[in-house]
Amino acid sequence: MVRANVRFLPDKGAAPRAAAGLIDHHPNRWIIAIAGAVVMLIIGTIYSWGIFTQPLIVAFNWDLTTTTWAYAIANFCLAAVGAVSGGFWQDRVGPRRVAMVGIALWGAGNLLAGLGTPLFGVVWLYATYGVLGGIGAGMAYITPLAMVSKWFPDRRGLAGGLVVGGFGLGAFVYNQWIPRLPSFHRAVDHAAAVLAHAPVASSYPAHGGDVGAIMRVFIVSGLVFLFVGLPAAALFRNPPSHQDKRTSSSGYSPARILAMPQFYLLWLQLFTNVIAGITIISNAVYILGELTGLSAASIAPLFGLVSIFNAVGRFFWGGVSDRIGCKKTFAAMFAVQAVTFLLLSSIHNLTLALAGVSIVLLCCGGGFGTMPSYNAQYFGTKYMGLNYGLVLSAWGFAGLIGPMLVARAKELSGSFAGIMPVIAGLLALAVLLPVLTRNPPPAVQPSEA
């Protein structure tokens, strides 16, 4: 949630206040904010990858690492490529064009993955869903956040929470819809039965009967994303007063923040928080199945229900940060997750396992709900698009490393549980990162930037 900080909002007289007042009462700004939430919901479906893991393994005779690479590549391209390039481009041409290109790439990536993966194999899935779709999702992700911070100078927290909450809701809606499709449900059931008797990929034959069901999900998803997302993105625009330099907020330029230790400390905090969440999200259904002994088909809808905590966390922890500050909020999230991961490795009861996963998702969402405010407080909002895109590159690297780390640990040890105490230790050490983060000096005025 992006919160105004008076150090970065210089008062230059009645004219800027009058212009800001026009924004505050603009009749279309809530429509634009809702459009931003819709775009976020569409690209938030990337967090539903866990429902595809087992069906893809069995349908194509892949192993867990091969399958997880698609998700890892998509996360890296989203945050380390798409968000950074989208933020840079948006600061120059505005949000509409960037968001529409982003949605077009995300929809096309899903559509092409469904059409070509049976013919061209896993490399095609990496190139379409991973690279093309991931870059598009990143471009579409960064634009609403920067846009609403300009439309809502009076309610940045509320508007920012609405937008980032939409991203968390994407996985919730998708996870409720897809596992209930009859053909996909049968593919999940079949995959769970096969893996229960032959957990090593090379020990069972490839099964092509489920390929069509899985690929249809990608195709239809891509079409829905384009049909719904493009009209929503077409509503994006900056407020009129954004063109008036008198009303522009001040802030550090991207070149300056790269020379500041605060940037790297914020980067590490987001990186650590995403590592924790992404290890669960990338293989959630598989992990819950291992912990509880239940089938993936029965767990997938339940995980769909608890995935709502990813969205709730963006509101909840953002609200907490409004009261205790961003530094204390991140320290609290790290401490809560450290205890949760330590306990989760030995939990086999379904209710308790779902509760543990819910807490991790709550904190994962909370990091994304709090970091925009953290970024704005430290670096200002004048260069919000690119500055926050640079911080979000932490998500890209965590999204690349985390899923592969947990997949490799599973293949080497035969269990997901062994990696959880390691993550708990990492989170316990991360509590020190907010403590080490000091406030930078006030940002320069717009005329001095």
VENKA-V107726 format. One line per field, one symbol per residue. psi: psi as a letter, one per 30 degrees, with the letter a starting at -180 (. if undefined). burial: b if it has 16 or more other C-alpha atoms within 10 Angstrom, else e. A space follows every 50 residues. Layout:
psi: ???
burial: ???
//
This chain:
psi: kkkkkffgikjgaeeeeeeeeeefgkffeeeeeeeeeeeeeeffffggef ffeeeeeeeghlleeeefeeeeeeeeeeefeeeeeeeeeefeflfeeeee eeeeeeeeeeeeeeefefefaeeeeeededeeeeeeeeefefeeeeeffe fiffheeeeeeeefeeeefeeeeefeeeffkeeeeeeeeeeeeefffifk efgllkjfffeeeeeeeeeeeeeeeeeeeeeefffklllefffjfffkll lkleeeffgkfeeeeeeeeeeeeeeeefeeeeheeeeeeeefglleefee eeeeeffffeeeeeeefeeeffefleeeeeeeeeeeeeeeeeeefgkfke eeeeeeeeeeeeeeeeeffeeeeeeeeefafeheeeeeeeeffeeeeefe eeeeeeeeeeeefgkfeffeeeeeeeeeefffeeefjkkllkllleff.
burial: bbbbeebbbbeeeeebeebbeebeeeeebeebbbbbbbbbbbbbbbbbbb bbbbbbbbbbbbbbbbbbbbbbbbbbbbbbbbbbbbbbbbbeebbbbbbb bbbbbbbbbbbbbbbebbeeebebbbbbbbbbbbbbbbbbbbbbbbbbbb bbbbbbbbbbbbbbbbbbbbbbbbbbebbeeebbbbbbbbbbbbbeeebe beeeeebeebbbbbbbbbbebbbebbeebbebbbbbbbbebbeeebbbbb bbbbeebeeeebbbbbbbbbbbbbbbbbbbbbbbbbbbbbbbeebbbebb bbbbbbbbbbbbbbbbbbbebbeeebbbbbbbbbbbbbbbbbbbbebeeb eebbebbbbbbbbbbbbbbbbbbbbbbbbbbbbbbbbbbbbbbbbbbbbb bbbbebbbbbeeeebbbebbbebbebbbebbebbeebeeeebbbbbeee
//
